[in-house]
Amino acid sequence: MLLSGPLSKLTVWYNTKCPVGNAGIDWQRSRLVRAARAGAIEFQDINFEPEALSRFGARLEDVRRRLYGVDAEGRLYVGADCAIAIWLRTPGEGWLGRLLGLPVVRSVTRFGYDRFADGLYAWNRWKGHW
């Protein structure tokens, strides 16, 4: 879903116990300083509030597998769609969100994200990163 006009605040839920995902969020957070200060985005560790997304039917293990985001209007973004929503709110990376959010490209983006997320989830379980 590509949105026009100003984007509402996005709360991103992720797993800090995943070393790769945590590093990625830390890197992204440092790029979002202006957006975070303006209240455009917020990052939350799902391990502190495992039931935070239960109203959407998302379990702790679901968020350990993929990023989840909820905007101020209550729209849920999962996996690649959440990553796209983050890029759209990141100064200098909106072009990437718009490109990867194009209808045909979005399908490929989702496929690639899901394969990477599944592999990372399996690696984290094998390494005991819970």
C-alpha positions in Angstrom: 0.0 0.0 0.0 1.6 3.3 -1.1 0.3 6.3 0.9 0.2 9.8 -0.4 0.5 12.8 1.9 1.9 12.8 5.4 2.5 9.4 7.0 1.1 8.7 10.4 3.2 7.5 13.3 4.4 4.0 13.0 5.2 1.7 16.0 7.5 -1.1 15.0 7.7 -4.2 17.1 10.8 -6.4 16.8 12.9 -9.0 18.6 15.9 -7.5 20.4 17.2 -11.1 21.1 17.9 -11.6 17.4 21.5 -10.2 16.9 21.0 -9.5 13.1 17.5 -8.0 13.5 18.5 -5.9 16.5 21.6 -4.5 14.7 19.4 -3.7 11.7 16.9 -1.8 13.9 19.7 0.0 15.7 21.2 1.1 12.4 17.8 2.2 11.1 16.9 4.0 14.4 20.1 6.0 14.1 19.0 7.1 10.6 15.6 8.0 11.9 16.6 10.5 14.6 14.7 13.4 13.0 11.6 11.2 12.3 11.7 9.8 15.9 12.0 13.2 17.5 9.1 14.3 15.4 7.1 11.3 16.6 6.9 9.7 13.1 8.3 6.3 14.3 8.9 4.3 17.5 10.6 1.0 18.0 9.4 -1.5 20.7 10.9 -4.8 21.9 8.2 -7.5 21.7 9.9 -9.4 24.5 8.8 -6.8 27.0 5.2 -6.9 25.8 4.6 -10.3 24.2 0.8 -9.7 24.0 1.1 -6.3 22.4 -0.2 -7.4 19.0 -2.6 -10.1 20.1 -5.6 -8.0 18.9 -4.2 -8.8 15.4 -3.8 -12.4 16.1 0.0 -12.1 16.2 1.9 -14.2 18.7 5.4 -13.6 20.2 6.9 -16.2 17.8 5.3 -14.4 14.8 7.1 -11.2 15.7 10.3 -13.1 16.3 10.0 -14.2 12.7 9.0 -10.9 11.0 8.8 -7.2 11.8 5.4 -5.9 12.7 4.2 -2.3 12.6 1.0 -0.5 13.5 0.3 3.0 12.4 -1.7 5.6 14.2 -4.8 4.6 12.3 -4.5 1.0 13.5 -3.3 -0.4 10.1 -1.0 -3.5 10.5 2.2 -3.9 8.5 4.0 -7.3 8.5 7.3 -8.3 7.1 8.3 -6.6 3.9 5.3 -4.2 4.2 6.6 -3.1 7.6 10.1 -2.6 6.1 8.6 -0.5 3.3 6.6 1.5 5.8 9.9 2.2 7.7 11.8 3.3 4.6 8.9 5.6 3.6 9.4 7.4 7.0 13.2 7.4 6.8 14.7 10.7 5.5 16.6 9.9 2.3 15.1 6.4 1.9 11.6 7.2 0.9 12.6 6.4 -2.7 13.5 2.9 -1.7 10.1 2.4 0.0 8.3 3.7 -3.0 10.3 1.5 -5.4 9.9 -1.7 -3.3 6.3 -0.9 -2.8 5.4 -0.8 -6.5 2.8 -3.6 -7.2 4.9 -6.0 -9.2 8.1 -5.2 -7.2 6.3 -5.6 -3.9 5.6 -9.3 -4.7 9.3 -9.9 -5.2 10.2 -7.9 -2.1 7.8 -9.9 0.0 9.1 -13.2 -1.4 12.8 -12.2 -0.7 12.0 -10.8 2.8 10.1 -13.9 3.8 12.8 -16.3 2.7 15.4 -14.2 4.6 13.2 -14.0 7.6 12.5 -17.7 7.7 16.3 -18.5 7.5 17.1 -16.0 10.2 14.4 -17.3 12.4 15.7 -20.9 12.0 19.3 -19.7 12.7 18.2 -17.9 15.9 16.4 -21.0 17.1 19.4 -23.1 16.4 21.7 -20.7 18.2 19.3 -20.3 21.1 18.8 -16.5 20.7 15.6 -16.4 22.8 
